[in-house]
Amino acid sequence: MIQSIKADKSQFKVIILAAGYGRRMRPLTYQTHKTLLQIGEKTVLQRIIDGILEYHLTDITIVTGYRVAEIKQHLEQNYPHLAINYVHNERYGETNNIYSLSLALQNLCIDKDIILIECDLIFEPAILEHLLKSSYKNVALVDRYRSGMDGTVVTISKRKIITNVIPPHLQDVNFDFSDKYKTLNIYRFSQEFCNRSFGKMLQFYAQNIDDNCYYEMIVGLIIYLQKEEIYVEIVGESEKWAEIDDPNDLRIAHFIFDKSKQKTILDSSYGGYWNYNILDYCFIRNMYFPTSSVLSEMKNNLVSLVQNYGSTQTILDHKLANYLYCQQEKVTVLNGVSQVYPIVEQYLAEFRGLLPSPTFGEYSRIFPKAITYSDRVGINTREILEKAQNCDFIVFVNPNNPTGSLLETKWIYNFAATYPDKIVILDESFIHFSDQESILPLLENAPLSNVILLVSLSKILGVPGIRLGYAYSANQAFNAYLHSHIPIWNINSLAEYFLEIILKHREAIKTSFQKTKEDREQFAKELKSLPGVKQVYPSGGNFLLLCLDYDLSFKDNLTKKLLSSHGIYVKDVSSRFSSKKFYLRLAVRNIADNEIFLKAFREVVASFKENISIL
């Protein structure tokens, strides 16, 4: 693709702005210029230079400032045969890029068109092809605005002309990003444009009005005065680039450009996936709730919610009790059900426990000495009855994770009623996606003080980002112990408001469960047709367990290739089982996403076909 562009190396002059201190990148830039931070095997600056050289563009000028000697030494060591020009901004600590660019235009002979690149960018070299092939004299590279982008955005006309340049300080709380484009800060400007309107206005403004602002303001002013037309070239969705303004951006850039680290980054972060362009089949949530109307209500009240404290625990419990149709004194709202695990761990520290195996990892973590009963994707209740005799508490995860195995709710209730001296911890975080009812109505009608019900509303209602869960028990001693271990403001205002508005959306919630069940059954049917899928187990949750007919040595290849080539993140749960088989647990998403997964899986398996060991 790159070789198809026969750019005349004398046609363009490349200017790279690298004078800045990189304040937002601190503390990483205390001892290193931000362009010399490493992404994979190359520094940011090397990636920029290598991208330029792919097109045989060798007339390169770098505007320096902070740690200039370090930059020059780095370039001399890595590009000894490249004659790079330097323009130094001695006032880098008190000026901004408008001053750096004005210095470059003032000190260089602009006898050709320029390619302007800011130094905090990482991009695939092919992105430059848009500029080099463009038929426009003055053009900016832009991308459709997505969550996580910041900085200057633009609006464009049907003719691909920039109609408005909107810097960050004009993007107020009601600003609509839906039709905006983010500038990549890579431009192509004509020789005439640089020597006349743009160059002259830039230098006048930098020297006489404000030398601590951005050159985009001059671009915007020229557009506003209709002195010139600036066109855009829009990069494709699959073309990769990243702007590195702060350490968070650096982590994202590592994910995008260092594919060998992608899975490690995701596995270690346990969330924050809005930063990454992935299809998440690892973490589980309801895909059909909240609805657009619920999200609209929350969005419309966002400012008020952010600026106010949440209520006390008593009021929170009352609001949740209204939704659950239960007695307030028996329910405790949690900041995600995970909040309760260390508390339960302390509460039962001296007791002997019985857990399912495999199961959700938190239970084996907080109860490492507990004995287990087997879930061989199907649970033998006789084993539970036998082993429970020597235990003080028993954990049921119903449906169980990762197997999807389901016990009858009535059986669990009867077990608890039969053994009132044993504490029953029942996790029902997926029960609404099964054909079993929750135990809560049974406990309301005929309370059992030895049952502690735990539920993750984040998974059930599709809001893991606002952290909601609850504990329900008729055991007032446990409830008092739990309340003594949680703060007065236990959840944020967004989560509390969500509890308020879901009362109006019970039918939508019910519909979301039904849609998920239908998608699960359809997905299971389609998964069975995939090459190498030995078994898709029945599931009571909004996830499916697969046993694959491939050797375990292939599992890393499959999971990493799905991620690096298709942006699909899956959960390998093989280590949870003792059978030494290859197991994946897949979240049930929607039909469109599932089709993407099925296609990607086939392509990845086909790419490895000759090297796969079949069991």
C-alpha positions in Angstrom: 0.0 0.0 0.0 2.7 2.4 1.0 4.9 1.6 -2.0 2.0 2.6 -4.3 2.7 6.3 -3.4 5.5 7.7 -5.4 6.0 10.8 -3.4 8.7 13.1 -4.8 10.9 13.7 -1.8 11.5 17.3 -2.9 7.8 18.0 -3.0 7.2 18.4 0.7 8.9 19.9 3.7 8.0 18.1 7.0 7.8 20.2 10.2 7.6 18.3 13.5 6.7 20.4 16.6 8.6 19.0 19.6 9.4 22.0 21.8 6.9 21.4 24.6 7.7 20.4 28.1 5.0 17.7 28.3 3.4 18.9 31.5 0.4 16.6 31.4 2.8 13.7 30.9 4.5 14.3 34.3 6.1 12.6 36.1 7.3 10.6 33.1 8.8 13.7 31.5 10.8 14.8 34.4 13.9 12.9 33.1 12.8 12.2 29.5 11.3 14.1 26.6 7.9 12.8 25.9 8.8 11.9 22.3 11.5 9.6 23.6 9.0 7.5 25.7 8.9 4.0 24.3 6.0 2.2 22.7 7.0 -1.4 22.0 10.5 -1.5 20.5 10.5 2.2 19.3 10.2 5.6 20.8 7.4 7.9 19.8 9.8 10.0 17.8 11.2 7.0 16.0 7.7 6.0 15.0 7.0 9.4 13.5 10.3 9.6 11.6 10.0 6.0 10.3 6.5 6.8 9.1 7.8 9.8 7.2 10.7 7.9 5.7 8.3 5.2 4.4 7.4 7.8 1.8 11.0 8.9 1.2 10.3 12.3 2.7 13.7 13.5 4.0 13.4 17.3 4.2 12.6 17.2 7.9 12.7 20.1 10.4 12.1 19.6 14.1 11.2 22.5 16.4 13.0 21.8 19.7 12.8 23.3 23.1 12.7 21.1 26.2 15.7 18.6 26.5 16.9 19.5 23.0 20.3 17.8 23.4 18.5 14.5 24.3 16.4 14.7 21.1 19.4 15.5 18.9 21.5 12.7 20.4 18.7 10.2 19.9 18.2 11.1 16.3 21.9 11.1 15.5 22.3 7.6 16.9 19.3 6.2 15.1 19.4 8.2 11.9 23.0 9.0 11.3 22.6 9.5 7.5 19.6 11.8 7.8 20.3 15.5 7.7 17.6 16.9 10.0 17.1 20.7 10.4 16.4 22.1 13.8 14.7 25.3 14.8 15.0 26.0 18.6 12.3 27.6 20.7 14.3 29.0 23.6 11.0 30.2 25.2 9.4 26.7 25.2 8.5 27.0 28.9 6.3 30.0 28.5 5.0 29.7 24.9 2.7 27.2 23.1 2.7 25.6 19.6 1.6 28.8 17.9 5.0 30.3 18.7 6.9 27.2 17.8 5.2 27.0 14.4 5.7 30.7 13.7 9.4 30.3 14.5 9.6 27.5 12.0 7.9 29.5 9.2 10.0 32.5 10.0 13.4 30.7 10.0 12.8 28.3 7.1 12.6 29.0 3.4 9.1 27.7 2.6 9.7 26.8 -1.0 7.5 23.8 -1.1 4.3 22.5 0.6 4.6 21.4 4.2 3.5 18.4 6.2 2.9 19.5 9.8 3.0 16.9 12.5 2.8 17.4 16.3 5.2 15.2 18.2 2.7 13.6 20.6 1.2 11.4 17.9 1.6 7.7 17.0 0.1 6.6 13.8 0.3 3.9 11.2 2.4 5.1 8.3 -0.4 4.4 5.9 -2.3 7.3 7.4 0.0 9.8 5.7 -1.1 8.4 2.4 -4.3 10.4 2.8 -2.4 13.6 2.7 0.0 12.7 0.0 -2.8 11.5 -2.4 -5.1 14.3 -1.5 -6.1 16.6 -4.4 -6.6 19.5 -2.0 -4.0 22.2 -1.4 -4.7 22.6 2.3 -6.0 19.6 4.2 -6.3 18.3 7.7 -6.5 14.7 8.8 -9.5 14.0 10.9 -11.3 11.1 12.5 -14.9 10.7 13.6 -15.2 11.7 17.2 -15.3 8.9 19.7 -15.4 8.7 23.5 -11.9 9.2 25.0 -10.8 11.8 22.4 -10.0 15.3 23.6 -8.7 18.5 22.2 -9.8 20.5 19.1 -12.7 19.2 17.1 -14.2 20.5 13.8 -17.4 20.4 11.8 -17.3 19.7 8.1 -19.5 20.3 5.1 -20.7 17.8 2.5 -17.8 19.0 0.3 -15.3 18.0 3.1 -14.5 21.6 3.9 -13.9 22.5 7.6 -16.7 24.9 8.6 -15.8 25.5 12.2 -12.8 24.9 14.5 -13.9 24.3 18.1 -11.1 24.3 20.7 -11.6 22.6 24.1 -12.5 25.8 26.0 -15.6 26.2 23.8 -16.9 22.7 24.4 -19.3 23.4 27.3 -21.4 21.0 29.3 -24.1 20.9 26.6 -21.7 20.4 23.7 -22.8 17.9 21.1 -20.0 15.7 19.8 -22.2 13.4 17.7 -21.4 15.2 14.4 -17.9 16.4 15.2 -14.5 15.2 13.9 -11.3 15.1 15.9 -8.2 16.6 14.3 -5.2 14.3 14.3 -2.9 17.3 14.3 -1.4 16.3 11.0 -1.8 18.8 8.2 -0.8 19.5 4.7 -0.4 23.2 3.9 0.5 24.7 0.5 3.6 26.8 0.1 1.4 29.8 -0.9 -0.8 29.3 2.2 2.2 29.3 4.5 3.9 32.3 3.0 0.7 34.4 2.8 -2.5 34.3 4.9 -1.6 31.6 7.4 2.0 32.4 7.9 1.5 36.2 8.2 -1.5 35.9 10.6 0.3 33.3 12.6 3.4 35.4 13.1 1.5 38.6 13.8 -0.7 36.9 16.5 2.2 35.1 18.1 4.4 38.2 18.3 1.8 40.8 19.1 -1.2 39.2 20.8 -0.7 35.8 22.4 2.2 33.5 22.1 0.8 30.9 24.5 -2.1 29.6 22.5 -2.6 27.0 19.7 -2.1 27.5 16.0 -5.5 25.9 15.4 -7.0 29.2 16.5 -5.5 30.9 13.5 -6.8 28.1 11.2 -10.2 28.7 12.7 -10.0 32.4 12.2 -9.0 32.0 8.6 -12.0 29.7 8.1 -14.3 32.1 9.9 -13.1 35.0 7.7 -13.5 32.8 4.6 -10.0 33.7 3.5 -9.1 30.1 2.6 -10.8 26.7 2.4 -9.3 23.9 4.5 -10.4 20.5 3.4 -10.3 17.2 5.4 -9.3 13.7 4.7 -11.1 11.2 7.0 -9.0 8.3 8.3 -10.7 4.9 8.1 -12.1 3.1 11.1 -9.4 0.4 10.9 -6.5 2.8 10.6 -4.7 3.2 13.9 -3.5 6.4 15.6 -3.2 7.7 19.1 -2.5 11.1 20.7 -0.3 11.0 23.8 -1.1 13.9 26.1 -0.9 12.1 29.5 0.1 8.8 31.1 -3.4 7.3 30.4 -2.9 8.0 26.7 0.4 6.3 26.8 -1.2 3.1 28.2 -3.8 3.2 25.4 -1.0 3.7 22.8 0.8 0.6 24.2 -2.4 -1.4 23.7 -2.9 -0.1 20.1 0.6 -0.4 18.8 2.2 -3.2 21.0 0.0 -6.2 20.2 2.1 -8.5 22.2 1.0 -6.7 25.4 -2.7 -6.4 24.6 -4.0 -9.3 26.5 -1.8 -8.6 29.4 -3.1 -5.1 29.6 -6.7 -6.2 29.6 -6.2 -9.1 32.0 -4.5 -6.9 34.5 -7.0 -3.9 34.3 -10.2 -5.8 35.0 -12.2 -3.0 33.3 -11.8 0.5 32.0 -12.4 -0.9 28.5 -13.9 2.3 27.1 -10.3 3.2 26.5 -9.9 0.3 24.0 -11.7 -0.4 20.8 -12.6 -4.0 21.6 -15.6 -6.3 21.6 -15.7 -7.6 25.2 -16.8 -11.2 25.5 -15.1 -11.6 28.8 -17.1 -9.4 31.2 -20.8 -10.1 31.6 -23.7 -7.6 31.5 -27.2 -7.2 30.3 -27.0 -5.9 26.8 -30.6 -4.7 26.6 -30.7 -2.5 29.7 -30.5 0.3 30.5 -32.7 1.5 27.6 -32.1 4.7 25.7 -34.8 6.4 27.7 -33.1 5.5 31.0 -29.8 6.7 29.8 -31.4 9.9 28.6 -32.9 10.5 32.0 -29.5 10.1 33.6 -27.8 12.2 31.0 -30.3 15.1 31.5 -29.7 15.1 35.2 -25.9 14.5 35.1 -24.9 17.9 36.3 -27.2 17.9 39.3 -26.2 14.4 40.2 -22.4 15.1 40.0 -22.8 18.2 42.1 -24.7 16.6 45.0 -24.0 14.1 47.7 -25.9 10.8 47.8 -28.2 9.8 50.6 -27.5 7.9 53.8 -27.7 4.1 53.8 -31.1 4.0 55.3 -32.6 5.9 52.4 -30.6 3.9 49.9 -32.0 0.7 51.4 -35.5 2.1 51.3 -35.2 2.9 47.6 -33.9 -0.6 46.7 -36.6 -2.2 48.8 -39.2 -0.4 46.7 -37.8 -2.0 43.6 -37.4 -5.5 45.1 -40.8 -5.5 46.9 -39.1 -6.4 50.1 -38.8 -5.2 53.7 -36.2 -2.4 54.1 -34.6 -3.7 57.2 -33.6 -6.9 55.4 -31.8 -5.4 52.4 -28.5 -3.5 52.2 -27.4 -1.6 49.1 -23.8 -2.3 48.2 -21.3 -0.4 46.1 -21.2 -3.5 43.8 -21.6 -6.9 45.3 -17.8 -7.2 45.5 -18.0 -4.8 48.5 -19.4 -7.5 50.7 -16.7 -10.2 50.1 -14.1 -8.9 52.6 -16.9 -8.3 55.1 -18.3 -11.8 54.8 -14.7 -13.1 54.9 -14.3 -11.6 58.4 -17.8 -12.5 59.5 -17.2 -16.2 58.8 -13.4 -16.3 59.5 -13.7 -19.1 62.2 -16.2 -21.2 60.3 -15.8 -24.2 58.0 -17.1 -23.7 54.5 -18.2 -25.6 51.4 -17.9 -24.1 48.0 -18.7 -25.2 44.4 -15.7 -25.9 42.2 -15.2 -24.3 39.8 -16.9 -21.0 40.7 -16.5 -17.3 40.8 -12.9 -16.6 41.9 -13.8 -14.3 44.8 -15.3 -17.2 46.8 -12.2 -19.3 46.7 -10.1 -16.2 47.4 -11.9 -15.2 50.6 -12.5 -18.9 51.7 -9.2 -20.6 50.8 -9.6 -23.3 53.4 -13.1 -24.3 52.4 -13.7 -27.7 50.9 -15.5 -28.0 47.6 -18.3 -29.8 45.8 -18.0 -30.5 42.1 -19.7 -28.7 39.3 -19.0 -30.9 36.3 -21.4 -28.6 34.4 -24.0 -30.2 36.4 -24.2 -30.4 40.2 -24.8 -33.6 42.2 -26.9 -32.5 45.2 -26.1 -35.7 47.1 -22.5 -34.6 47.2 -23.6 -31.3 48.8 -25.7 -33.1 51.4 -22.9 -35.4 52.3 -20.1 -32.7 52.6 -22.4 -30.2 54.2 -22.6 -32.3 57.4 -19.1 -31.2 58.5 -19.5 -27.5 57.4 -20.8 -24.4 59.1 -21.6 -22.5 55.9 -22.4 -23.5 52.3 -22.0 -21.3 49.2 -24.4 -21.6 46.3 -23.8 -19.6 43.1 -27.0 -20.0 41.2 -26.5 -20.1 38.2 -22.9 -21.0 38.8 -20.1 -19.1 37.1 -18.4 -20.1 34.8 -20.4 -23.3 34.1 -24.0 -21.9 34.0 -25.1 -24.9 36.1 -28.5 -24.3 37.8 -30.1 -25.7 40.9 -33.8 -25.4 41.7 -34.5 -22.4 43.9 -37.0 -24.5 45.9 -34.3 -27.1 46.6 -31.9 -24.5 48.0 -34.7 -23.0 50.1 -35.6 -26.4 51.5 -31.9 -27.2 52.2 -31.6 -24.0 54.2 -34.8 -24.7 56.1 -33.6 -28.3 56.8 -30.3 -27.1 58.2 -31.1 -23.9 60.2 -27.7 -24.2 62.0 -25.8 -23.8 58.8 -25.3 -20.4 57.1 -26.3 -20.5 53.4 -24.7 -17.9 51.2 -26.6 -17.7 47.9 -25.3 -15.7 45.0 -28.1 -15.0 42.5 -26.3 -12.6 40.2 -27.5 -14.3 37.1 -30.8 -15.9 38.2 -33.0 -13.6 36.1 -31.5 -15.1 32.9 -32.6 -18.6 33.9 -35.9 -20.4 34.2 -35.8 -20.3 38.0 -37.2 -17.5 40.2 -35.2 -15.7 42.8 -35.4 -17.0 46.3 -36.3 -13.6 47.7 -40.1 -13.9 47.5 -39.9 -17.2 49.3 -37.8 -15.6 52.0 -40.2 -12.7 52.3 -43.1 -15.1 52.8 -41.3 -17.5 55.1 -38.1 -15.9 56.4 -35.0 -18.0 57.1 -32.5 -16.3 59.3 -29.6 -18.5 58.1 -29.7 -17.3 54.5 -27.6 -14.5 53.1 -28.6 -13.6 49.6 -26.0 -11.7 47.4 -26.9 -10.1 44.1 -24.9 -8.1 41.5 -27.3 -5.5 40.0 -24.5 -4.4 37.8 -24.7 -7.6 35.9 -28.5 -8.0 36.0 -29.3 -4.4 34.9 -26.3 -3.7 32.7 -24.6 -1.0 34.7 -21.2 -2.3 35.9 -19.9 1.3 35.6 -22.0 2.6 38.5 -21.4 -0.3 40.9 -24.7 -1.6 42.4 -25.4 -4.8 44.3 -27.1 -5.8 47.5 -27.2 -8.3 50.4 -30.6 -9.5 51.7 -31.0 -11.4 55.0 -33.5 -11.9 57.8 -30.5 -12.3 60.1 -30.4 -8.9 61.9 -27.0 -9.7 63.6 -25.4 -10.1 60.2 -27.2 -7.0 58.8 -25.9 -5.0 61.8 -22.4 -6.3 61.2 -22.6 -5.4 57.5 -23.8 -1.9 58.2 -21.0 -1.3 60.7 -18.5 -2.0 58.0 -19.8 0.3 55.2 -19.4 4.1 55.0 -22.3 6.6 55.4 -22.1 7.6 51.7 -21.8 4.1 50.3 -22.8 4.6 46.6 -22.6 7.7 44.4 -25.4 9.9 43.3 -25.6 8.3 39.8 -26.2 4.9 41.3 -28.8 6.2 43.7 -30.7 8.0 40.9 -30.6 4.9 38.9 -32.4 3.1 41.8 -35.0 5.7 41.7 -35.8 5.7 38.0 -35.9 1.9 37.4 -39.2 1.7 39.2 -40.7 3.1 36.1 -39.0 0.6 33.8 -40.0 -2.8 35.2 -41.4 -4.0 31.9 -38.3 -3.0 30.0 -36.2 -4.8 32.5 -38.3 -7.9 32.1 -38.1 -7.7 28.3 -34.3 -7.4 28.5 -34.1 -10.7 30.3 -36.2 -12.4 27.7 -34.2 -11.0 24.8 -31.0 -12.1 26.5 -32.4 -15.7 26.9 -33.4 -15.7 23.2 -29.9 -14.5 22.1 -28.2 -17.0 24.3 -30.1 -19.9 22.8 -29.4 -18.7 19.2 -25.8 -18.0 20.0 -25.4 -21.5 21.5 -26.8 -23.0 18.4 -24.4 -21.1 16.2 -21.4 -21.8 18.3 -21.9 -25.6 18.0 -21.2 -25.2 14.2 -17.8 -23.6 14.8 -14.7 -25.7 13.9 -13.3 -27.4 16.9 -16.1 -26.6 19.3 -16.7 -29.9 21.1 -19.5 -28.9 23.4 -21.6 -25.8 24.3 -23.1 -26.4 27.7 -26.6 -25.3 28.7 -26.5 -22.2 30.8 -28.8 -20.4 33.2 -26.7 -17.2 33.0 -26.1 -14.6 30.3 -22.9 -16.4 29.3 -22.0 -19.7 27.7 -19.3 -22.3 28.5 -17.5 -23.9 25.6 -15.3 -27.0 25.5 -13.0 -26.9 22.5 -11.4 -29.8 20.8 -8.0 -28.3 20.6 -4.9 -29.0 22.6 -4.2 -26.6 25.5 -1.1 -25.4 23.7 -3.3 -23.7 21.2 -5.4 -21.6 23.6 -3.0 -18.7 23.9 -2.7 -18.5 20.1 -6.5 -18.4 19.7 -7.3 -15.9 22.4 -4.4 -13.5 21.5 -5.2 -13.7 17.7 -8.9 -13.0 18.3 -7.8 -9.9 20.2 -4.9 -8.6 18.0 -6.6 -9.3 14.7 -10.3 -8.7 15.5 -10.4 -6.8 18.7 -12.3 -9.6 20.5 -11.5 -10.2 24.1 -12.5 -13.6 25.5 -12.2 -15.4 28.8 -10.1 -18.6 28.9 -11.3 -20.6 32.0 -9.4 -23.8 31.3 -7.4 -23.4 34.6 -10.7 -23.6 36.6 -11.1 -27.2 35.5 -9.0 -30.3 36.4 -9.7 -32.1 33.1 -6.9 -30.3 31.2 -9.3 -29.4 28.4 -9.7 -26.1 26.7 -12.6 -24.1 28.0 -13.9 -20.6 27.0 -16.6 -18.7 28.8 -18.3 -16.2 26.5 -20.6 -13.4 27.5 -23.9 -13.3 25.6 -24.0 -10.0 23.7 -26.4 -9.1 21.0 -27.1 -10.7 17.6 -24.9 -8.3 15.6 -21.9 -8.7 18.0 -22.3 -12.5 18.0 -22.2 -12.6 14.2 -18.9 -10.7 14.3 -17.5 -13.2 16.9 -18.5 -16.2 14.8 -16.9 -14.8 11.7 -13.7 -13.9 13.5 -13.5 -17.3 15.2 -13.7 -19.1 11.9 -11.0 -16.8 10.4 -8.6 -17.3 13.3 -9.0 -21.0 13.3 -8.5 -21.1 9.5 -5.3 -19.1 9.8 -3.8 -21.6 12.3 -5.3 -24.7 10.6 -2.1 -26.5 9.8 -0.6 -26.0 13.2 -3.6 -27.0 15.4 -3.4 -30.1 17.4 -6.7 -31.8 17.7 -7.4 -33.8 20.8 
